């Protein structure tokens, strides 16, 4: 199946939204940025070429001025807090977690506060008060404390649960983590995007697309290019900055 054929269901769905006078909001979250790289350059150029904002979930501990300087020429890039050091503290018998219940809450919250302050100081106007937990996992007991640290929203993977903290989640993951660790088949990705759009008709919300620029293979890049090309020019699709939601 060609890339054009794979995207036919999405084109039909967006045409249906247009006929109904509706616009679907999309947002792009890319995880694990710390420093400039050829892959980051490619992502930023791709987004800029289509006028699509991208939220970079930046790991605070290892990042510094080099990323600040690179993003100075990327006006569509935002920065969110991706935990602290992206270090697993769960035992081998459990799924990986940095923000789980394996350490005192005071320690975890202190790291998050440090990460928030560091990225806000480095990135100023492009900083979004959004927490992206590493591996999309966080101890639920920490959630009531996030607002006191300055966070206005949380972003994990999957359906929003409607808790006390605003959730701006991702719903479709580009990467085949349990197989090739490259881009997933286009037809499967398109089917999930269409399903999310159909769900949004009743629930509202946004269509969150999740990428990891450092592990993209050519299949992943090709899908991203096709997705942005098709959606950015469609009157029923709008790529949004996450700050548009956190600043409300």
C-alpha positions as CSV (number, residue, x, y, z in Angstrom):
1,X,0.0,0.0,0.0
2,X,1.3,3.4,-1.0
3,X,1.5,6.3,1.5
4,X,-1.2,8.1,-0.4
5,X,-3.5,5.1,-0.2
6,X,-2.8,4.7,3.5
7,X,-3.9,8.3,4.2
8,X,-7.2,8.0,2.3
9,X,-9.3,7.2,5.4
10,X,-7.9,10.3,7.1
11,X,-8.6,12.5,4.1
12,X,-12.2,11.2,4.1
13,X,-12.6,11.8,7.8
14,X,-11.3,15.4,7.6
15,X,-13.5,16.0,4.6
16,X,-16.4,14.9,6.7
17,X,-15.4,17.3,9.5
18,X,-15.2,20.1,6.9
19,X,-18.7,19.3,5.5
20,X,-20.0,19.5,9.1
21,X,-18.3,22.9,9.6
22,X,-16.0,21.6,12.2
23,X,-12.2,21.8,12.8
24,X,-10.1,19.1,14.5
25,X,-7.3,20.2,16.8
26,X,-4.1,18.3,16.6
27,X,-0.9,18.7,18.7
28,X,2.5,17.2,18.4
29,X,4.6,16.1,21.4
30,X,8.2,14.9,20.8
31,X,10.0,13.3,23.8
32,X,13.5,13.1,25.1
33,X,15.2,16.2,23.7
34,X,18.3,17.4,25.6
35,X,20.7,18.9,23.0
36,X,20.9,19.8,19.3
37,X,21.3,16.9,16.9
38,X,20.7,16.2,13.2
39,X,17.5,14.4,14.1
40,X,16.2,17.4,16.0
41,X,17.2,19.7,13.1
42,X,15.2,17.5,10.8
43,X,12.1,17.5,13.1
44,X,12.2,21.3,13.5
45,X,12.6,21.9,9.8
46,X,9.7,19.6,9.0
47,X,7.4,21.3,11.5
48,X,8.5,24.8,10.3
49,X,7.9,23.8,6.7
50,X,4.3,23.1,7.5
51,X,3.7,25.8,10.1
52,X,3.1,23.1,12.8
53,X,4.0,23.8,16.4
54,X,5.9,21.1,18.3
55,X,6.1,20.6,22.0
56,X,9.5,19.2,23.0
57,X,9.5,17.2,26.2
58,X,12.9,18.1,27.4
59,X,14.8,16.1,30.1
60,X,16.0,18.8,32.5
61,X,19.0,17.3,34.2
62,X,21.3,16.9,31.2
63,X,20.1,19.9,29.1
64,X,21.7,23.3,28.9
65,X,22.5,26.4,26.8
66,X,23.2,24.4,23.6
67,X,19.5,23.6,23.2
68,X,18.5,27.1,24.1
69,X,20.7,28.5,21.3
70,X,19.3,25.9,18.8
71,X,15.7,26.7,19.6
72,X,16.3,30.5,19.3
73,X,15.7,30.0,15.5
74,X,12.7,27.6,16.0
75,X,9.8,29.9,16.8
76,X,7.3,27.1,16.6
77,X,9.0,24.9,19.3
78,X,7.8,24.9,22.9
79,X,9.5,23.2,25.9
80,X,7.8,21.0,28.5
81,X,9.2,19.2,31.5
82,X,10.1,15.6,30.9
83,X,10.6,14.4,34.5
84,X,14.1,15.2,35.8
85,X,16.8,12.8,34.6
86,X,14.7,10.1,32.8
87,X,16.1,7.4,35.2
88,X,14.2,4.3,36.1
89,X,13.6,3.7,39.8
90,X,11.3,0.7,39.5
91,X,12.5,-2.8,40.2
92,X,12.9,-5.2,37.2
93,X,9.5,-6.8,38.0
94,X,7.7,-3.6,37.2
95,X,7.4,-1.3,34.2
96,X,9.9,1.6,34.1
97,X,9.1,4.7,36.1
98,X,10.9,7.7,37.3
99,X,7.9,9.3,39.0
100,X,6.5,6.2,40.7
101,X,6.0,5.4,44.3
102,X,9.5,3.8,44.7
103,X,11.0,6.9,46.4
104,X,9.7,9.4,49.0
105,X,7.3,11.8,47.4
106,X,9.3,14.7,48.8
107,X,12.3,13.6,46.8
108,X,10.4,13.1,43.5
109,X,8.6,16.5,43.9
110,X,11.9,18.3,44.7
111,X,13.3,16.9,41.4
112,X,10.3,18.1,39.5
113,X,10.5,21.5,41.1
114,X,14.1,21.7,40.1
115,X,13.3,20.6,36.6
116,X,10.5,23.2,36.3
117,X,12.7,26.0,37.5
118,X,15.7,25.0,35.3
119,X,13.7,24.8,32.0
120,X,11.6,27.9,32.8
121,X,14.9,29.8,33.4
122,X,16.5,28.5,30.3
123,X,13.6,28.8,27.8
124,X,11.5,31.7,29.2
125,X,8.8,32.5,26.7
126,X,8.8,29.1,24.9
127,X,8.4,27.3,28.2
128,X,5.0,25.5,28.8
129,X,4.1,24.5,32.4
130,X,3.3,21.0,31.3
131,X,4.7,17.8,32.9
132,X,5.4,14.9,30.7
133,X,6.3,11.9,32.9
134,X,9.0,9.6,31.5
135,X,7.5,6.5,30.1
136,X,4.1,8.2,30.5
137,X,3.8,6.9,34.1
138,X,3.3,8.8,37.3
139,X,2.2,7.9,40.8
140,X,-1.3,9.2,41.2
141,X,-0.5,10.4,44.7
142,X,1.7,13.0,43.2
143,X,-0.9,14.7,41.1
144,X,-2.5,16.9,43.8
145,X,1.0,18.4,44.5
146,X,1.8,19.4,40.9
147,X,-0.1,22.6,40.9
148,X,1.9,23.9,43.8
149,X,5.0,23.4,41.8
150,X,3.7,25.6,39.0
151,X,2.5,22.9,36.6
152,X,-0.8,23.6,34.9
153,X,-1.3,20.4,33.0
154,X,-0.1,16.8,32.7
155,X,0.5,14.8,29.5
156,X,0.7,11.0,29.3
157,X,-0.4,8.5,26.7
158,X,-4.0,7.4,26.2
159,X,-7.5,8.7,27.1
160,X,-7.8,11.6,29.4
161,X,-9.1,10.6,32.8
162,X,-10.6,13.9,33.9
163,X,-8.8,14.3,37.2
164,X,-8.0,17.4,39.2
165,X,-5.0,18.2,36.9
166,X,-5.8,19.2,33.3
167,X,-4.6,16.4,30.9
168,X,-3.4,17.1,27.4
169,X,-2.5,13.6,26.3
170,X,-1.1,12.0,23.3
171,X,-3.2,9.3,21.6
172,X,-1.2,7.9,18.7
173,X,2.4,6.7,19.1
174,X,4.5,6.8,15.9
175,X,7.1,4.2,17.2
176,X,6.8,0.4,17.3
177,X,8.5,0.0,20.7
178,X,7.9,-3.7,20.9
179,X,8.9,-4.6,17.4
180,X,11.1,-2.8,15.0
181,X,11.5,0.3,17.3
182,X,11.0,2.3,14.1
183,X,8.0,3.8,12.5
184,X,4.7,1.7,12.7
185,X,2.8,0.8,9.6
186,X,1.1,3.9,8.1
187,X,-2.3,2.2,7.7
188,X,-2.3,1.3,11.5
189,X,-1.4,4.9,12.5
190,X,-4.0,6.4,10.2
191,X,-6.7,4.1,11.6
192,X,-5.8,5.2,15.1
193,X,-5.9,8.9,14.1
194,X,-9.3,8.4,12.5
195,X,-10.6,6.6,15.5
196,X,-9.5,9.4,17.8
197,X,-11.1,12.0,15.6
198,X,-14.4,10.0,15.7
199,X,-14.1,9.8,19.5
200,X,-13.5,13.6,19.6
201,X,-16.9,14.2,18.0
202,X,-18.6,13.3,21.3
203,X,-15.9,13.9,23.9
204,X,-14.1,16.9,22.4
205,X,-10.4,17.4,23.1
206,X,-7.4,17.1,20.8
207,X,-5.6,14.5,18.7
208,X,-2.2,14.1,20.3
209,X,0.5,12.7,18.1
210,X,3.6,11.3,19.9
211,X,7.1,11.2,18.3
212,X,10.7,10.5,19.5
213,X,13.0,12.2,17.0
214,X,16.2,10.4,18.3
215,X,14.9,6.9,17.2
216,X,13.1,7.7,14.0
217,X,13.9,5.6,11.0
218,X,13.1,6.6,7.4
219,X,9.7,5.1,7.7
220,X,8.9,7.2,10.7
221,X,10.2,10.4,9.0
222,X,8.2,9.6,5.9
223,X,5.0,9.2,7.9
224,X,5.5,12.5,9.8
225,X,6.1,14.3,6.5
226,X,3.0,12.9,4.9
227,X,0.9,13.6,8.0
228,X,1.9,17.2,8.2
229,X,1.6,17.7,4.5
230,X,-1.9,16.4,4.3
231,X,-3.3,17.9,7.5
232,X,-1.6,21.3,7.6
233,X,-3.3,22.2,4.3
234,X,-6.7,20.9,5.2
235,X,-9.3,23.4,6.3
236,X,-10.7,20.9,8.9
237,X,-7.4,20.5,10.7
238,X,-5.5,22.9,13.0
239,X,-2.1,22.1,14.7
240,X,-2.1,23.9,18.1
241,X,0.5,25.0,20.6
242,X,0.1,23.3,23.9
243,X,0.4,26.7,25.5
244,X,-3.0,27.6,24.0
245,X,-4.5,25.0,26.4
246,X,-2.3,25.5,29.5
247,X,-2.7,29.3,29.4
248,X,-6.5,29.2,29.7
